[in-house]
């Protein structure tokens, strides 16, 4: 009976872990979290650990004072990367919110805080 329970727990752990592996996780980004940018224009790039569905993804830029803008997704030339461009940035703190569809069918999302100081 103990062997059956142990193998059931192992099988469940494998299923849960396998599902988590399919989620798109950020490997690197421009800007980096908490980075200070010294320009009013910024090329944005977020690279994931797996293929993502760029057509069902979005990037939204929030200024801490409340203003926000949806950024058009640019062709990244890679199935694991989101690209966009932000212009007209003024001094202050920003939050880049990303959302994408992972290969396992789950939506993943997150935020990248950064500052502009010119």
Short mmCIF file of the C-alpha atoms (twelve columns), coordinates in Angstrom:
data_MODEL
# 
_entry.id   MODEL 
# 
loop_
_atom_site.group_PDB 
_atom_site.id 
_atom_site.type_symbol 
_atom_site.label_atom_id 
_atom_site.label_alt_id 
_atom_site.label_comp_id 
_atom_site.label_asym_id 
_atom_site.label_seq_id 
_atom_site.Cartn_x 
_atom_site.Cartn_y 
_atom_site.Cartn_z 
_atom_site.pdbx_PDB_model_num 
ATOM 1   C CA . UNK A 1   0.000  0.000  0.000   1 
ATOM 2   C CA . UNK A 2   2.838  2.420  0.805   1 
ATOM 3   C CA . UNK A 3   4.443  1.705  -2.579  1 
ATOM 4   C CA . UNK A 4   1.173  2.546  -4.351  1 
ATOM 5   C CA . UNK A 5   0.897  5.882  -2.512  1 
ATOM 6   C CA . UNK A 6   4.513  6.748  -3.239  1 
ATOM 7   C CA . UNK A 7   4.177  5.992  -6.944  1 
ATOM 8   C CA . UNK A 8   0.930  8.003  -7.061  1 
ATOM 9   C CA . UNK A 9   2.672  10.988 -5.485  1 
ATOM 10  C CA . UNK A 10  5.594  10.652 -7.928  1 
ATOM 11  C CA . UNK A 11  3.216  10.490 -10.901 1 
ATOM 12  C CA . UNK A 12  1.339  13.574 -9.697  1 
ATOM 13  C CA . UNK A 13  4.600  15.467 -9.161  1 
ATOM 14  C CA . UNK A 14  5.691  14.588 -12.701 1 
ATOM 15  C CA . UNK A 15  2.430  15.897 -14.174 1 
ATOM 16  C CA . UNK A 16  2.569  19.141 -12.206 1 
ATOM 17  C CA . UNK A 17  6.254  19.706 -12.964 1 
ATOM 18  C CA . UNK A 18  5.758  18.883 -16.645 1 
ATOM 19  C CA . UNK A 19  2.970  21.450 -16.890 1 
ATOM 20  C CA . UNK A 20  5.132  24.112 -15.284 1 
ATOM 21  C CA . UNK A 21  7.915  23.515 -17.811 1 
ATOM 22  C CA . UNK A 22  5.606  24.630 -20.611 1 
ATOM 23  C CA . UNK A 23  5.033  28.108 -19.144 1 
ATOM 24  C CA . UNK A 24  6.913  30.915 -20.854 1 
ATOM 25  C CA . UNK A 25  9.436  32.364 -18.388 1 
ATOM 26  C CA . UNK A 26  11.508 35.483 -19.021 1 
ATOM 27  C CA . UNK A 27  15.204 34.762 -19.626 1 
ATOM 28  C CA . UNK A 28  16.230 38.354 -20.278 1 
ATOM 29  C CA . UNK A 29  14.853 41.751 -21.141 1 
ATOM 30  C CA . UNK A 30  15.664 45.223 -22.359 1 
ATOM 31  C CA . UNK A 31  15.172 47.161 -20.204 1 
ATOM 32  C CA . UNK A 32  16.364 44.997 -17.335 1 
ATOM 33  C CA . UNK A 33  14.316 45.107 -14.112 1 
ATOM 34  C CA . UNK A 34  15.113 48.273 -12.116 1 
ATOM 35  C CA . UNK A 35  17.366 49.624 -14.905 1 
ATOM 36  C CA . UNK A 36  17.647 53.398 -15.423 1 
ATOM 37  C CA . UNK A 37  17.341 54.386 -19.092 1 
ATOM 38  C CA . UNK A 38  18.855 57.674 -20.264 1 
ATOM 39  C CA . UNK A 39  16.839 58.246 -23.433 1 
ATOM 40  C CA . UNK A 40  13.348 59.318 -24.474 1 
ATOM 41  C CA . UNK A 41  13.132 56.307 -26.837 1 
ATOM 42  C CA . UNK A 42  13.594 52.668 -25.926 1 
ATOM 43  C CA . UNK A 43  13.822 49.444 -27.904 1 
ATOM 44  C CA . UNK A 44  12.012 46.822 -25.841 1 
ATOM 45  C CA . UNK A 45  12.873 43.143 -26.074 1 
ATOM 46  C CA . UNK A 46  11.769 40.259 -23.848 1 
ATOM 47  C CA . UNK A 47  13.249 36.804 -24.460 1 
ATOM 48  C CA . UNK A 48  11.487 33.717 -23.097 1 
ATOM 49  C CA . UNK A 49  12.595 30.163 -22.353 1 
ATOM 50  C CA . UNK A 50  10.215 28.766 -24.992 1 
ATOM 51  C CA . UNK A 51  8.275  29.624 -28.101 1 
ATOM 52  C CA . UNK A 52  5.460  32.119 -27.497 1 
ATOM 53  C CA . UNK A 53  2.447  33.195 -29.514 1 
ATOM 54  C CA . UNK A 54  3.291  36.820 -30.378 1 
ATOM 55  C CA . UNK A 55  -0.073 37.325 -32.100 1 
ATOM 56  C CA . UNK A 56  -1.823 36.686 -28.766 1 
ATOM 57  C CA . UNK A 57  0.658  38.670 -26.695 1 
ATOM 58  C CA . UNK A 58  0.759  42.266 -25.618 1 
ATOM 59  C CA . UNK A 59  3.041  44.825 -24.004 1 
ATOM 60  C CA . UNK A 60  1.596  47.714 -22.044 1 
ATOM 61  C CA . UNK A 61  3.699  50.537 -20.656 1 
ATOM 62  C CA . UNK A 62  2.544  52.263 -17.464 1 
ATOM 63  C CA . UNK A 63  4.002  55.452 -16.085 1 
ATOM 64  C CA . UNK A 64  3.782  55.367 -12.311 1 
ATOM 65  C CA . UNK A 65  1.534  58.463 -12.353 1 
ATOM 66  C CA . UNK A 66  -1.163 56.381 -14.054 1 
ATOM 67  C CA . UNK A 67  -0.804 57.007 -17.792 1 
ATOM 68  C CA . UNK A 68  -0.507 53.874 -19.931 1 
ATOM 69  C CA . UNK A 69  -0.068 52.932 -23.571 1 
ATOM 70  C CA . UNK A 70  -0.436 49.646 -25.434 1 
ATOM 71  C CA . UNK A 71  2.741  49.105 -27.470 1 
ATOM 72  C CA . UNK A 72  2.510  47.550 -30.946 1 
ATOM 73  C CA . UNK A 73  4.394  44.235 -31.133 1 
ATOM 74  C CA . UNK A 74  7.151  44.324 -33.760 1 
ATOM 75  C CA . UNK A 75  8.501  41.378 -35.730 1 
ATOM 76  C CA . UNK A 76  11.170 39.907 -33.471 1 
ATOM 77  C CA . UNK A 77  12.520 37.431 -36.014 1 
ATOM 78  C CA . UNK A 78  12.448 34.762 -33.295 1 
ATOM 79  C CA . UNK A 79  9.617  32.634 -31.896 1 
ATOM 80  C CA . UNK A 80  10.784 33.156 -28.303 1 
ATOM 81  C CA . UNK A 81  10.979 36.972 -28.267 1 
ATOM 82  C CA . UNK A 82  8.632  39.952 -27.999 1 
ATOM 83  C CA . UNK A 83  9.805  43.297 -29.387 1 
ATOM 84  C CA . UNK A 84  8.362  46.799 -29.295 1 
ATOM 85  C CA . UNK A 85  9.478  50.429 -29.262 1 
ATOM 86  C CA . UNK A 86  8.521  53.135 -26.770 1 
ATOM 87  C CA . UNK A 87  9.038  56.811 -27.610 1 
ATOM 88  C CA . UNK A 88  8.402  60.116 -25.879 1 
ATOM 89  C CA . UNK A 89  9.529  58.812 -22.493 1 
ATOM 90  C CA . UNK A 90  9.877  61.455 -19.792 1 
ATOM 91  C CA . UNK A 91  11.763 61.293 -16.513 1 
ATOM 92  C CA . UNK A 92  10.172 59.026 -13.959 1 
ATOM 93  C CA . UNK A 93  9.348  55.446 -13.053 1 
ATOM 94  C CA . UNK A 94  7.673  53.032 -15.466 1 
ATOM 95  C CA . UNK A 95  6.269  49.519 -15.403 1 
ATOM 96  C CA . UNK A 96  6.310  47.374 -18.544 1 
ATOM 97  C CA . UNK A 97  3.541  44.769 -18.317 1 
ATOM 98  C CA . UNK A 98  3.800  41.754 -20.621 1 
ATOM 99  C CA . UNK A 99  1.355  38.958 -21.300 1 
ATOM 100 C CA . UNK A 100 1.813  36.027 -23.651 1 
ATOM 101 C CA . UNK A 101 0.396  32.628 -24.498 1 
ATOM 102 C CA . UNK A 102 2.691  29.705 -23.654 1 
ATOM 103 C CA . UNK A 103 2.976  26.509 -25.720 1 
ATOM 104 C CA . UNK A 104 1.087  24.651 -22.973 1 
ATOM 105 C CA . UNK A 105 -1.922 26.922 -23.555 1 
ATOM 106 C CA . UNK A 106 -1.487 28.953 -20.376 1 
ATOM 107 C CA . UNK A 107 -1.325 32.724 -20.308 1 
ATOM 108 C CA . UNK A 108 1.740  34.015 -18.503 1 
ATOM 109 C CA . UNK A 109 2.343  37.605 -17.514 1 
ATOM 110 C CA . UNK A 110 4.628  39.801 -15.515 1 
ATOM 111 C CA . UNK A 111 6.039  43.279 -14.983 1 
ATOM 112 C CA . UNK A 112 9.412  44.894 -15.555 1 
ATOM 113 C CA . UNK A 113 9.890  48.084 -13.530 1 
ATOM 114 C CA . UNK A 114 12.417 50.640 -14.817 1 
ATOM 115 C CA . UNK A 115 13.167 54.358 -14.674 1 
ATOM 116 C CA . UNK A 116 13.977 57.098 -17.167 1 
ATOM 117 C CA . UNK A 117 16.458 59.790 -16.163 1 
ATOM 118 C CA . UNK A 118 17.751 62.163 -18.855 1 
# 
